[in-house]
Amino acid sequence: MAGTAVIARKWRSFATWPVGTRLLVPMVVLLLGLARVATLVLPFRWYAPALGKKSLSADVQRPGISERDLLRAQSVGRAVRSSAQITPWRSVCLQQALVATFLLRACRVAHVAYLGVARGERGVDPLRAHAWVIAGATVVTGRGRLKDYATVASFEYAPERKGGPCSPA
């Protein structure tokens, strides 16, 4: 059973991750599963509000964040990216962005979620879509060649008050 071997290999790498990331993994894996189901069966307009308040401009100014919020955002990003690698289903960028925005909101960290498109290879894939989340100057999820993508929508979250249940890992 090749599938079982792949899952076992992915979970073995789990022990090498930082403790803070490992503590978030069970919740993140569950949230990635929920996000996967939502993106497969629900229309985008039903779960788009989870990304944040839709900005009028596709390119929105990212708010600055404190050092503490930066550490929280980095921890969330590490947990989401790491967990996405060990799920037995595909956890693509949109699902990772949904989970990251949920966790960043819980931590009251200001962030912006972006949706973009880029031209694909001629004859293979006419358009490529991508989703990514940025908090301050940190790319939380959706790393890669972001400059290749034209932003078509952005969703921002700015907490009304500071503080939250999260602590940096």
N, C-alpha and C positions, 0 to 999 in steps of 0.2 A: 504494500500500500504506500504509494509515493506520497499521497496527501498527508498521511500520518507522519511520515519522516520529515516532511517540510515543516509541519507544525512543531514537531519535537525540536528540530534544529532552531526554529525561531524562538521558542521558549527557553532554550539553553542560553541564548544570548542575553536573556532577561537578567541573569545574575550579574552581568558586567555593567549594568546601568546604574547611575547615581541613585541613592536611596529616595530622594524626593521624587524622582521620575517613577520609580517602582511603586511608590505609594499611590500615585495618581492612575497607574495603568488599569486596574480593574474598572474604575469608573469611566475612564476614557474609552476602553474597549466596548463597554456597554453603550456609551454615547455614540461611538462610531457605528455600532450596529443599528441603533435607532436612526441615525442620520442616513445610513445606507437605505433602510426601508423607506424613510421619508422621501429621499431623492428618487427612488425607483417607482413609488406608487402615488405620490402626491404632486399636484401641479406646483411649479416654482412659486407662484404667488402665495401659496399657503405657508411655505416655510421661509420665504424671503425676509419677513419681519424679524426672524431670529438672528439675521446677520447684523441688524442695527437699523438706524433711521436712514432711509434712502436720501442721499445727497442730491441736490439739484445739479451740481456740477460733477462730471465723471472724475475729474482730478481734484480732490479735496486736500486742503492743508492738513497734515497730520499734527495733532497736538503733541507738545512735549510731555514727557512723563518723568516722574521722579526715579531716582536710582532704585528704590524699593520696588516700584511698579515695573521697572525694567527687568529686575531679577524674577519677578512673578511671571512676566511675559515670556522670558527665556525658559523658565521651568515648564510653563504650559506648552510652549512650542516643542520642547524636547519630549515631553510626555505624549503629545499628540502624534508627532512624527514617528517616535519609537513604537508606539502602540499600533499605528497604521501598518507598520512592517510585520507585525505578528498576528494580525487578524486573519482568520481563515477565509475571509472574503476580501475583495478589492476595496480598499478605503482610499478613494481618489481625493483630489484637491478640494472639491466642493464640500465633501463630507468632513474633511479635516477642518476646513474653514468654519463650518457650522459648529463643530465641537469646540474649536478654539475660541470663537466669539462667545459661546455659552460660558466657558470657564473664565474668560477674561472679564465678562460682565459680573460673574459671581465674585471675582476679586476686585471689582470696580476699577479696572485698568482701562484707560482711554485707548481706543484702537479704531482702525478703519479696515473694513473688508472690501476687497476689490474683485470685480469680475472683468476679465479681459478676453480678447480674441487675437489670434495671429494667423497669418497665412501659413497653411501647411505646405507640404511638398507637392509640387505639381502632379496631378493625376492620382495621388495617393490619398490625401486628406485635405480638402479645400480650406477648411478652417479648423483651428485648434482653439479650444476654450481652456481657460485657467482661472482658478480662484486663489487668492492669497490674502493673508491678514498681516497688517503692520501695526505695531505699537511703538510710538516714538520713531526711532530710526531702526528698530529691530524687525526683521521679517520673522513673524511667528510661525506661519505655515505657508506652504506654496513657494518655497525657495526655487531658484532657477534663474533663467534668463528673463527676468521680468520686463526688461526694456524692449523685448521682442513683442510684447503684448500691448495692444491698444485698449485702454480702460473703457469699458462700456457702461459700467455702473459702479458706484461705491456706496458703502453703508457705514455710517459712523456711529460710534458710541462714546459719549462723554459723560462720566458719572456726575451726578448732582452733588454727591458728597463723597469724601474720601473714606478710606478704610474698608474693611471687608473681612470675610472669614479666611482668607488665604494668607499664607506666609511663604516667603521665598524658600526655595529648596537649594 
